[in-house]
Amino acid sequence: MPADLSPIDKAKFAAAHRAVALIEDGMRVGLGTGSTAAWMVRCLGERVREEGLKLQGVPTSTRTADLARQVGIEVVSLDEAKWLDITIDGADEFDPELNLIKGGGGALLQEKIVATASDQMVVITDASKEVNHLGGFPLPVEVIPFGWQTSRALIEELLESMDVLGRQTTLRLNGSQPYVTDEGNYIVDLHLNRIGNARQLALVLNQIPGVVENGLFIDICDKVIIGGADGKVQVRDINEGSVSEEQVTFAEDDNIFADLD
Ligand SMILES: O=C[C@H](O)[C@H](O)[C@H](O)COP(=O)(O)O
């Protein structure tokens, strides 16, 4: 385990390292977005460079596309790849059924499209993202800029009728300006604290005009890999109903650190 990483980065690295072992030659791979997914892209790049692994990567954001190219992964669009063998991504929360909140980094729309177009979605995470009930993390909802205040008002009206604890909404900002997604949209974050029926909320939010997508990933994730700072990982598979513990080993001088910012 690289000694100079923070415990949280060690945990993310361990999960990413384990997940990349699932990738086989010739696979088409969805590449998630965020700090945990960035470790996975670096680990995958190392396998491409050192083992000559041939694969096609479909990134879920411009950030991930840039990093993937930088580490030597062939980047193609989803339309070119058509269907993916596996997607590996991070999450902001996961519950016991492996339902997720995603979009803390603003990439939920491409992430949901890519994950849904995959045989298998694997989430990599540290233990802090595990919850009994989704909603502690603000739920991102992507809305088109035209009439966004009306969409937000309709979201707030909807929340009055839903089984949620909090109802506050905020427009995500980048400095003093609205945060703009890769698709040119805005994000409204819903501060719900606890979502009673995530499946229902995911469906009804998307019925509101102007809402493009929401960050609830229901029945999409197949497997969660939870990394620990000591290199221990737990692999939970919702389809097999299995849980296994493993120890990740990697070299101290692992050259994935060469491309760290
Ligand atoms: O939009 C961002 C994504 O959904 C991320 O995968 C999520 O926010 C987790 O990011 P991180 O691994 O940085 O905690």
The ligand as an SDF file (V2000), in Angstrom:
LIG
                    3D

 14 13  0  0  0  0  0  0  0  0999 V2000
  -21.1940   12.7080  -10.5080 O   0  0  0  0  0  0  0  0  0  0  0  0
  -20.3640   12.0620   -9.8910 C   0  0  0  0  0  0  0  0  0  0  0  0
  -20.4610   10.6470   -9.5940 C   0  0  0  0  0  0  0  0  0  0  0  0
  -21.7360   10.1550   -9.4080 O   0  0  0  0  0  0  0  0  0  0  0  0
  -19.4710   10.1040   -8.5820 C   0  0  0  0  0  0  0  0  0  0  0  0
  -19.2850    8.7670   -8.9140 O   0  0  0  0  0  0  0  0  0  0  0  0
  -19.9110   10.1960   -7.1500 C   0  0  0  0  0  0  0  0  0  0  0  0
  -20.1830   11.5520   -6.8500 O   0  0  0  0  0  0  0  0  0  0  0  0
  -18.8550    9.6630   -6.1820 C   0  0  0  0  0  0  0  0  0  0  0  0
  -17.6950   10.4350   -6.2870 O   0  0  0  0  0  0  0  0  0  0  0  0
  -16.4350   10.1690   -5.3760 P   0  0  0  0  0  0  0  0  0  0  0  0
  -15.8720    8.8620   -5.7580 O   0  0  0  0  0  0  0  0  0  0  0  0
  -15.5120   11.3220   -5.6800 O   0  0  0  0  0  0  0  0  0  0  0  0
  -16.9060   10.2190   -3.9460 O   0  0  0  0  0  0  0  0  0  0  0  0
  1  2  2  0
  2  3  1  0
  3  4  1  0
  3  5  1  0
  5  6  1  0
  5  7  1  0
  7  8  1  0
  7  9  1  0
  9 10  1  0
 10 11  1  0
 11 12  2  0
 11 13  1  0
 11 14  1  0
M  END
$$$$
